[in-house]
Amino acid sequence: MNRPWFVLIFLAFAPFALANFDKSDLNGDGIVDQQDLEIFASLHFEEDFDSIDWCAFYESSMLNEKYFRRVVGDRIDYYESLMSYIAAAYGCDVIVPGGDKSDLNGDGTVDLADLEIFSATYLERNWETVDWCVFHSATIAGLDFEGKSTKFYLNNFVDLLDFIEQHFACGAPPPPPSKILLENTPLDIARIAAAPPAVGGFYVTDPRIGSLFIYDEFLMPKAEIKGLKFPLGVAVDTQGRVLVGNDGRKNVEVYDPTNGDLLAVIGQGLIAMPNAITVDEAGYIYVTDSRKNNIKVFDPAYNLVKTIGRAGEGFDELSFPTSAKIVTHSVGGVAGVRELFVADTGNLRVQVFDLDGNWKRTITFAGTPDSDCTGWGWARVCATPGLPPFTRVKSVDFDLQGRLHVVDSFVASVTMFDPETGEFLGYYGEEGTGSGFLTVPRDMLITSAGNPVVIAGEGGRLEMYAPPQ
């Protein structure tokens, strides 16, 4: 092939220098010239060197890197000196790739869809496996990324690099340490509440550790609000905030469960022992105050509006109540009746009040026939199979069928009753350690799916049961 005399003179006096990453010097003599192009042709073209239209190859490659990759099987920026040699040697019109290549799908915006295409095409990786901030910093600094030059990306993907920086917050200061980072292992959990359905999981208090633990839906602790003082009762208000009864500070504290921020304090100077908390659908907060032998009711603005119960052993009195729950059900054939059920621990019974504080009835339990539970003290089981009478009633809740569930820490089972008549309906759970068993159960709740979740009374263990029949 005849070449113009000025091109030959140019080549004689101006051999192409190599960048450090460039593969153009195929014969390793330190310059890029016709010998390298001949080697290049023999490696990648199945036709004679002189029959190749090098300007067409140059133009197609510079305008579409995918074309170059299909021919050569490598990236065009690795042959920058060779492409410059072709343009000069054959008098090709020098092509500067036009515009930014970032909008790879041509939809007018640079976003995650373009990043996916970029990663698959240029990095040959699934985009989710790439540390994009490392890629971004290497490209901006002109350094290699995973052993490969980033110069081509810096020159041709400016908008995509901007997107990466913003989307992945590259270069942003690290977020402050999370105040709810899990640091401790639950040792002695006392009370439980269900997180809102959109969040999932459970909140439990541990007075021994002094923390509120956040458990996931698989009953495993995942976060922790620390700095509490002998926390007991726990509930979730109508806005998804967590209410924690601090026995050590004689109040109820309101926390944001997403970051552990303290939002408000309720009942300071009014509460002696906030053993349990429940919230009704209107946002009223019912605090079971065990030392004051009553239930204190606060409105959604945290004002004390009433007190239910008083100390004593009478039909309408309480002795060290430990839990209360509200249910709307049918009573005496009247639907939609709202009642407050209280675990009246010191009087060995469950007391029922209306929401104005008027006593309605009492539920007691004499145990199942033929059970022998004498002489066992703090025993979990009876000498003869069966269930003992109410001894240390700790918690109550209601299932989807409206049945009353009662936790008695003297019994390693949860008993079920008709909430209107007090008729015994059955039980579940049995004494033992490890998965599936209870020791000294302390509290329980029924999930929205009908599953009972019981604090087993052994460290930080929760037990979830199938909905009882």
C-alpha positions in Angstrom: 0.0 0.0 0.0 1.4 3.4 -1.0 1.6 6.0 1.7 1.9 9.8 1.4 5.5 11.0 1.7 4.6 13.4 4.6 3.1 10.5 6.6 6.3 8.5 6.2 8.4 11.4 7.3 6.1 11.9 10.3 6.4 8.3 11.2 10.2 8.4 10.9 10.6 11.3 13.4 7.5 10.9 15.6 7.0 7.4 16.9 4.1 7.0 19.3 5.0 6.9 23.0 3.1 4.5 25.2 1.0 5.2 28.2 1.7 2.8 31.1 -1.5 0.7 30.5 -1.3 0.7 26.7 -0.9 -2.7 25.0 -0.1 -1.1 21.6 3.6 -2.0 21.5 3.0 -5.6 20.4 6.6 -6.3 19.5 8.0 -4.6 22.6 10.5 -2.4 20.9 9.3 0.8 22.7 7.5 2.4 19.8 4.2 1.9 18.0 4.5 1.6 14.3 3.6 -0.5 11.2 5.2 -3.7 12.7 2.8 -3.5 15.7 -0.1 -2.9 13.3 0.8 -6.0 11.3 1.0 -8.1 14.4 -2.4 -6.6 15.5 -3.9 -7.6 12.1 -2.5 -11.1 12.2 -4.0 -11.6 15.7 -7.5 -10.2 15.0 -8.3 -10.2 11.2 -8.6 -13.2 8.9 -7.5 -11.2 5.8 -4.3 -9.7 4.4 -2.9 -6.7 6.2 -2.9 -4.6 3.0 -6.6 -5.5 2.2 -7.9 -4.0 5.4 -9.6 -0.6 5.3 -7.9 0.8 8.4 -9.7 4.1 8.3 -13.1 2.3 8.3 -11.9 0.1 11.2 -10.6 3.2 13.1 -13.9 5.2 12.5 -16.1 2.2 13.5 -14.1 1.6 16.6 -13.9 5.2 17.8 -17.7 5.7 17.4 -18.7 2.4 18.9 -16.4 0.7 21.4 -18.6 -2.4 21.3 -17.5 -2.8 17.7 -13.9 -2.7 18.7 -14.5 -5.2 21.6 -16.2 -7.6 19.2 -13.2 -7.5 16.8 -10.4 -7.5 19.4 -12.0 -8.9 22.5 -10.5 -6.1 24.6 -11.1 -2.5 25.6 -10.2 0.3 23.1 -8.4 2.4 25.7 -5.8 -0.3 25.9 -4.9 0.4 22.3 -5.0 4.2 22.4 -1.5 4.6 20.8 -2.2 2.1 18.0 -5.5 3.9 17.1 -3.6 7.2 17.0 -1.0 5.6 14.7 -3.7 4.3 12.4 -5.3 7.8 12.1 -1.9 9.4 11.3 -0.5 6.7 9.1 -3.6 6.4 6.8 -4.7 10.0 6.9 -8.0 9.1 8.6 -10.2 11.9 9.9 -9.4 12.2 13.6 -12.4 11.3 15.6 -13.0 12.5 19.1 -16.0 10.5 20.5 -18.9 12.8 20.6 -20.6 13.6 23.9 -21.0 11.8 27.2 -21.8 8.1 26.9 -23.6 7.9 30.3 -27.2 7.6 29.0 -26.6 4.0 27.8 -30.3 3.1 27.4 -31.1 6.4 25.6 -34.0 7.4 27.8 -32.8 10.9 28.5 -31.8 10.3 32.1 -28.8 8.8 33.8 -29.8 6.5 36.5 -29.5 3.0 37.9 -30.6 1.4 34.7 -27.6 2.9 32.9 -25.3 1.8 35.7 -26.5 -1.8 35.3 -25.7 -1.6 31.5 -22.4 0.0 32.2 -21.4 -2.6 34.7 -22.3 -5.5 32.5 -20.7 -4.0 29.4 -17.5 -2.4 30.6 -16.8 -4.1 34.0 -18.4 -7.4 33.0 -19.8 -7.6 36.5 -23.2 -7.7 38.1 -23.6 -4.1 39.3 -24.7 -5.2 42.8 -21.2 -6.8 43.3 -19.3 -3.6 42.6 -18.1 -1.2 45.3 -19.1 1.9 43.4 -17.5 4.4 45.7 -14.1 2.6 45.3 -14.7 2.6 41.6 -15.6 6.3 41.7 -12.6 7.4 43.7 -10.2 5.3 41.6 -11.6 6.8 38.4 -11.5 10.4 39.6 -7.9 9.9 40.8 -6.8 8.3 37.5 -6.0 5.0 39.2 -6.6 1.5 38.1 -9.7 -0.3 39.3 -9.3 -4.0 39.8 -6.1 -3.9 37.7 -7.6 -2.0 34.8 -7.3 1.6 33.7 -10.1 3.9 34.4 -9.0 6.7 31.9 -11.7 5.8 29.4 -14.4 6.1 32.0 -13.2 9.5 33.3 -13.3 10.9 29.8 -16.6 9.4 28.6 -18.9 8.9 31.6 -18.9 12.2 33.4 -22.7 12.1 34.1 -22.6 8.5 35.2 -19.7 9.3 37.6 -21.8 12.1 39.0 -24.8 9.8 39.4 -22.6 7.2 41.3 -21.3 9.9 43.6 -24.8 11.1 44.5 -26.6 7.8 44.6 -24.1 5.9 46.7 -23.1 9.0 48.8 -19.5 8.6 47.9 -17.3 11.0 49.7 -20.0 11.9 52.2 -19.1 11.9 55.9 -19.9 8.6 57.6 -23.2 8.6 59.5 -23.0 9.0 63.2 -22.9 5.8 65.3 -26.3 4.3 65.7 -27.7 4.8 69.2 -29.7 1.6 68.7 -26.7 -0.6 67.8 -27.0 -4.0 69.5 -24.3 -4.1 72.1 -25.7 -6.4 74.8 -27.2 -9.9 75.1 -30.7 -10.0 76.7 -30.4 -11.6 80.1 -33.8 -11.3 81.9 -36.6 -9.9 79.7 -39.8 -8.9 81.4 -42.4 -7.5 79.0 -43.2 -7.7 75.3 -45.0 -5.6 72.7 -45.5 -6.1 68.9 -43.9 -3.6 66.6 -46.3 -2.1 64.0 -47.0 -4.5 61.1 -45.1 -2.3 58.6 -42.0 -2.7 60.8 -42.4 -6.3 62.1 -40.8 -7.9 65.1 -41.2 -7.2 68.8 -40.0 -4.9 71.5 -39.0 -6.4 74.9 -37.7 -4.8 78.1 -34.8 -6.2 80.1 -34.6 -4.6 83.6 -31.4 -6.4 84.4 -29.5 -4.9 81.3 -31.4 -1.6 81.4 -32.4 -1.8 77.7 -35.3 -2.1 75.4 -34.4 -4.8 72.9 -35.8 -4.9 69.4 -36.3 -8.4 68.1 -36.9 -9.3 64.5 -39.8 -11.5 63.3 -37.7 -14.6 63.8 -37.4 -13.8 67.5 -33.7 -12.7 67.3 -32.5 -9.4 68.9 -31.3 -7.0 66.3 -31.1 -3.6 68.0 -31.2 -2.0 71.4 -32.2 1.3 73.1 -29.9 1.7 76.0 -29.7 3.9 79.0 -33.0 2.9 80.6 -33.4 2.4 84.3 -35.1 -0.9 85.3 -37.5 -0.8 82.3 -40.7 -2.9 82.7 -43.9 -2.1 80.7 -43.7 -1.6 77.0 -46.3 -0.7 74.3 -46.5 1.0 70.9 -48.7 4.1 70.5 -50.9 5.0 67.5 -47.9 6.8 65.8 -45.6 3.8 66.1 -43.5 5.3 68.9 -42.4 3.0 71.8 -43.6 3.6 75.3 -41.3 2.2 78.0 -42.1 2.2 81.7 -39.0 3.0 83.7 -39.4 1.7 87.2 -36.0 3.3 88.2 -37.2 6.7 87.0 -40.9 6.3 88.0 -42.2 7.4 84.6 -43.1 6.3 81.1 -40.6 7.4 78.4 -41.5 7.7 74.7 -38.8 6.7 72.1 -38.4 6.8 68.4 -37.6 3.1 67.6 -35.7 4.0 64.4 -32.9 6.0 66.1 -33.5 5.7 69.9 -34.3 9.4 70.4 -36.2 10.2 73.6 -39.3 12.2 72.5 -41.3 12.7 75.7 -41.8 11.7 79.3 -45.2 10.8 80.8 -46.3 10.7 84.4 -43.2 11.9 86.1 -44.1 12.2 89.8 -47.4 10.3 89.3 -46.3 6.8 88.7 -44.7 4.5 91.3 -44.1 1.2 89.2 -45.1 1.2 85.5 -45.2 -2.6 85.3 -47.3 -2.8 82.0 -48.6 -0.4 79.4 -51.4 -0.8 76.8 -52.8 1.8 74.3 -56.3 1.9 72.9 -57.3 2.7 69.4 -58.0 6.4 70.3 -54.4 6.8 71.7 -55.2 6.7 75.4 -52.4 5.1 77.4 -53.2 2.7 80.3 -50.3 2.3 82.7 -50.5 -0.6 85.2 -49.0 0.9 88.4 -48.3 -2.2 90.6 -47.2 -0.3 93.7 -50.2 2.1 93.6 -52.6 -0.8 92.9 -54.3 0.9 90.0 -54.4 1.6 86.3 -53.5 5.2 85.4 -55.0 6.5 82.1 -53.3 9.3 80.1 -54.8 11.0 77.1 -52.8 11.3 73.8 -51.4 14.6 75.0 -50.0 12.7 78.1 -52.4 14.2 80.6 -53.6 12.0 83.5 -57.4 11.8 83.0 -58.5 9.0 85.3 -57.5 6.2 87.6 -59.1 2.7 87.6 -59.0 0.5 90.7 -57.8 1.0 94.3 -55.9 -1.1 96.8 -57.6 -3.9 98.6 -59.1 -7.4 98.4 -62.7 -6.4 97.7 -64.7 -7.3 94.6 -63.7 -4.0 92.9 -60.2 -3.6 94.3 -56.7 -4.6 93.2 -53.5 -5.9 94.9 -50.3 -5.5 93.0 -51.8 -5.6 89.5 -49.2 -6.5 86.8 -50.9 -6.2 83.4 -54.0 -4.9 81.7 -55.5 -5.3 78.2 -58.5 -3.8 76.5 -60.9 -5.9 74.4 -64.0 -5.1 72.4 -66.4 -8.1 72.4 -69.9 -9.3 73.0 -71.2 -9.4 76.6 -74.7 -10.6 77.5 -75.7 -10.5 73.9 -74.6 -6.9 73.5 -71.9 -6.4 70.8 -69.1 -3.9 70.8 -68.6 -3.8 74.6 -65.2 -2.4 75.5 -63.7 -3.8 78.7 -60.4 -3.7 80.6 -59.0 -7.0 81.9 -56.5 -6.7 84.8 -54.1 -9.3 86.1 -54.7 -8.9 89.8 -51.7 -10.8 91.0 -52.0 -10.3 94.7 -55.6 -11.4 94.8 -55.0 -14.5 92.5 -57.6 -13.4 89.9 -58.4 -11.4 86.8 -60.5 -8.3 87.3 -62.8 -6.9 84.6 -63.7 -3.2 84.5 -65.4 -1.0 81.9 -63.4 1.9 80.6 -65.0 4.3 83.0 -63.4 2.3 85.9 -66.6 0.5 87.0 -66.0 -3.1 88.2 -67.9 -5.7 86.1 -66.9 -9.2 87.2 -64.0 -11.4 88.4 -62.5 -14.4 86.8 -60.8 -17.0 89.0 -59.4 -20.5 88.4 -59.4 -23.4 90.9 -57.2 -25.6 88.8 -58.0 -28.7 86.8 -59.4 -31.8 88.6 -57.1 -34.1 90.4 -54.0 -31.9 90.2 -51.8 -31.9 93.3 -49.7 -28.7 93.6 -49.1 -28.5 97.3 -45.6 -28.1 98.8 -44.0 -26.9 95.6 -43.4 -23.3 96.4 -42.2 -21.6 93.2 -42.7 -24.8 91.3 -43.4 -24.8 87.5 -45.4 -28.1 87.5 -47.6 -30.0 89.8 -46.9 -33.4 91.4 -49.9 -34.9 89.7 -50.5 -33.9 86.1 -52.9 -31.0 85.8 -53.0 -27.2 86.2 -52.9 -25.5 89.6 -55.2 -22.7 90.7 -54.2 -19.1 89.9 -51.1 -18.3 91.9 -49.1 -15.5 90.3 -51.2 -14.1 87.4 -48.8 -11.9 85.4 -50.3 -11.1 82.0 -53.4 -11.3 79.9 -54.2 -11.0 76.2 -56.9 -12.0 73.7 -56.8 -14.2 70.5 -58.6 -13.8 67.2 -61.5 -15.9 68.5 -61.9 -13.6 71.5 -60.6 -16.1 74.1 -58.8 -14.8 77.2 -55.2 -16.0 77.6 -53.6 -15.9 81.0 -50.0 -16.2 82.0 -49.3 -17.4 85.5 -45.6 -17.5 86.4 -46.3 -20.4 88.8 -47.4 -22.5 85.8 -45.3 -23.4 82.7 -48.4 -23.1 80.6 -50.8 -20.5 79.2 -54.4 -21.0 80.1 -57.4 -20.0 78.1 -60.8 -18.8 79.3 -64.1 -17.5 78.0 -63.8 -13.8 78.9 -67.5 -13.4 79.7 -68.2 -16.6 81.8 -64.7 -17.4 83.0 -65.0 -21.0 81.7 -61.7 -22.8 81.4 -61.1 -23.6 77.7 -57.7 -25.2 77.5 -54.0 -24.5 77.7 -50.7 -24.8 75.8 -47.0 -24.9 76.6 -45.1 -27.1 79.0 -42.3 -26.9 81.6 -38.7 -27.3 80.4 -35.7 -25.4 79.2 -34.8 -24.8 75.6 -36.8 -24.3 72.4 -40.5 -24.9 72.7 -40.7 -25.0 76.5 -41.4 -22.5 79.3 -39.9 -22.1 82.8 -41.3 -19.0 84.6 -43.3 -17.3 81.9 -43.7 -13.6 82.5 -45.7 -12.0 79.6 -47.2 -12.8 76.3 -49.0 -11.4 73.3 -51.1 -12.7 70.4 -49.8 -11.6 67.0 -52.0 -10.3 64.2 -51.8 -13.8 62.7 -53.0 -15.4 65.9 -49.7 -16.8 67.1 -49.0 -16.5 70.9 -45.5 -15.2 71.7 -44.5 -15.9 75.3 -41.5 -14.7 77.3 -40.2 -18.1 78.4 -38.7 -16.9 81.6 -35.2 -18.0 80.7 -32.7 -15.3 79.7 -33.8 -13.6 76.4 -35.8 -16.4 75.0 -39.2 -15.9 73.3 -41.4 -18.8 72.2 -43.9 -18.5 69.4 -46.7 -21.1 69.2 -49.1 -22.0 66.5 -52.6 -20.6 67.0 -54.2 -22.9 69.6 -57.3 -24.8 68.6 
